[in-house]
Amino acid sequence: MTGPVFEEVDRVRDCDCPGCVHERRTGPRPLPGRFAGPHAARGVVVVAAAASAALGATTPAAAVTAPHPSPRPGAPASDGDPLTPQGPKAPLHGPAGAPVGPTASQTPATTRTQIINRAKVWVAAKVPYSMNDYWSDGYRQDCSGFVSMAWGLLSNEWTGSLDQFGTKITKNELQPGDMLLFHNPDNPESGSHVVLFGGWTDSTHTYYTVYEQTPPHARSQATPYPYWTNGSKYVPYRYKGLTGTAARQDGAIAAPKPAGGAVPGASGPVRPPSSHGVPGYPGRASFRPGEESAYVGQLRRQLTRKGFGGFYGTDPGSRWSEADRRAVEAFQRSQGWRGGAADGYPGPETWRRLFA
């Protein structure tokens, strides 16, 4: 049995609608498309309906609706350029949107572990994408603000300036914490995007774990190298202020050595590095389950001073425990944070507020 046939139907010549009256006075004019004119659509519908009735169909529209292929999992909504408009270079901002300090062009020291851990904080919190809003840590909630945050820069950069903080590398040199940058100088909002490399997911180096800020919120997933679109335009960079670069190509990051040669838990002063411009913050790796270090004791003493010591017994020791996580979570909630932002693990902003 054959399908419905669509035919053009001549419009009614004595119609008194304004369009037909005007056309009879001025003569016909060409319109785009095969079915042109004010009554053509009605003719198509009549013929389609009649054909469908003859075939016993109940939904004539299904005959003219082409199936729309669904996007591949994890890919952007379309294969066009990613919709990631970005804000300009700007200073760090507080929660109320006020600058907290002058724009700086320094490259604070950081490690690969700290870069990835900071990125994971935004992913866990599902920070919403915005080129105008700033998260509680002072960074703009777009792709370039995300990398500025992960690298611990002292300002909000954009895709046109982030390359100044990195050194070009090759694909074979990529390690977790490096960035893949595409800046379109002719139209920065068309295609420009920047992501963090989190490690290869296969031995052929075809897919890698990405950390990125993209609508609707920060995410991490397996992504084809170098990205879903504009593959030839992404350039890998390594952060200039990187220290403790030991890392494996499978994405697992070796724990960095403490700055200044100090060993956590040993005798002598504790001299942790700075992160996000926060003096003394040692990175989230120091607060993993079962981790024992002097930083844990330092955190506990400050939590107790702030009124959150009720979670500890008489001698909690110096090993990170569930009591620590609950105490930190209580402090984070006292700051108005919810969800992933109050996960009980001290990030740079938690540390900053505790020791302010």
FENPEJO-V976884 format. One record per pair of residues at least 6 apart in sequence whose ideal C-beta (glycine too) atoms are under 7 Angstrom apart, sorted by the first residue. I is the first residue (numbers start at 1). J is the second residue. Records with the same first field share a line. If there is no record, write none. Layout:
I: J, J
This chain:
1: 55
3: 63
4: 48, 51, 52, 55, 63
5: 51
6: 44, 47, 48
7: 47
8: 35, 40, 43
9: 43, 46, 47
11: 37, 38, 39, 40
12: 39
17: 38
19: 38
20: 38
31: 37
35: 41, 44
48: 60, 63, 64
49: 60
52: 60, 63
57: 63
71: 77
74: 221, 222
75: 228
76: 82, 228
79: 229
81: 190, 191, 229, 230
82: 191, 193, 214, 229
83: 215
84: 142, 143, 192, 193, 214
85: 131, 189
86: 131, 142, 143, 144, 158, 159, 192
87: 131, 132, 140, 142, 158
88: 158
89: 103, 155, 156, 157, 158, 161
90: 140, 155, 156
91: 99, 100, 101, 102, 103, 155, 156
92: 100, 101, 138, 139, 154, 155, 156
93: 99, 100, 134, 138
94: 100, 138
95: 136
97: 134
100: 138
103: 155
104: 154, 155
106: 154
107: 165, 240, 241
108: 152, 154, 241, 274, 277
109: 241, 243, 273
110: 151, 152, 241, 242, 243, 275
111: 243, 244, 256, 283
112: 175, 176, 177, 242, 245, 247, 253
113: 253, 255, 256, 283, 285
114: 152, 275, 283
115: 150, 151, 177
116: 176, 177, 198, 253
117: 283, 284, 285
118: 149, 150, 348
119: 150, 196, 211
121: 347
122: 146, 149, 213, 218
123: 211, 218, 219, 220
124: 340, 343
125: 339, 340, 341
126: 217, 218, 340
127: 135, 141, 213, 217, 218
128: 141, 216, 217
129: 141, 142, 213, 214, 215, 216, 217
130: 141, 142
131: 140, 142
133: 141
134: 140, 141
135: 141
136: 349
137: 149, 276, 348, 349
139: 145, 148, 149, 156
140: 156
141: 213
142: 213
143: 193, 194, 212, 213, 214
144: 157, 158, 159, 162, 194
145: 156, 213
146: 212, 213, 218
147: 162, 179, 194, 196
148: 155, 156, 157
150: 196
151: 165, 239
152: 275, 276
153: 165
154: 277
157: 165
159: 181, 183, 188, 192, 194
160: 183, 188
162: 179, 181, 194
163: 181, 237
165: 239, 240
166: 179, 237, 238, 239, 240
167: 237, 238, 240
168: 235, 237
169: 178, 236, 237, 238
170: 236
171: 236
174: 197, 236
175: 247
176: 197, 198, 199, 247, 251, 253
177: 196, 239
178: 197, 236, 237, 238
179: 194, 195, 196, 197, 237
180: 194, 195, 197, 226, 227, 234, 236
181: 194, 234, 235, 237
182: 191, 192, 193, 230, 233, 234
183: 192
184: 190, 191, 192
191: 230
195: 210, 211, 212, 227
196: 211, 212
197: 208
198: 208, 209, 210, 211, 220, 251
199: 208, 209, 250, 251
200: 208, 249, 250, 251
201: 207, 208, 209, 222
205: 225
206: 224, 225
207: 222, 223, 224, 225
208: 223, 225
209: 220, 222, 251
210: 220, 221, 223
211: 220
212: 219
226: 234
227: 234
244: 256, 257
246: 254
247: 253, 254
255: 285
258: 264, 272
259: 271, 272, 273
260: 271
262: 268, 269, 270, 271
264: 270, 293, 294, 295
265: 292, 293, 294, 318
270: 294, 295, 298
272: 280, 281, 282, 295
273: 282
274: 281
275: 281, 283, 348
276: 348
278: 348, 351, 352
280: 355
281: 348, 351
282: 295
284: 345, 347
286: 293, 295
287: 296, 320, 345, 346
288: 320
289: 320
290: 319, 320
291: 320
292: 318, 319
293: 318
294: 318
296: 318, 319, 320, 324
297: 318
299: 346
300: 312, 316, 324
302: 354, 355
303: 309, 327, 331
306: 331, 354
308: 327, 330, 331
311: 323, 326, 327
312: 323
316: 323
325: 344, 345
326: 344
328: 344, 345, 346, 350
329: 342, 343, 344
331: 354
332: 341, 342, 350
333: 342
335: 353
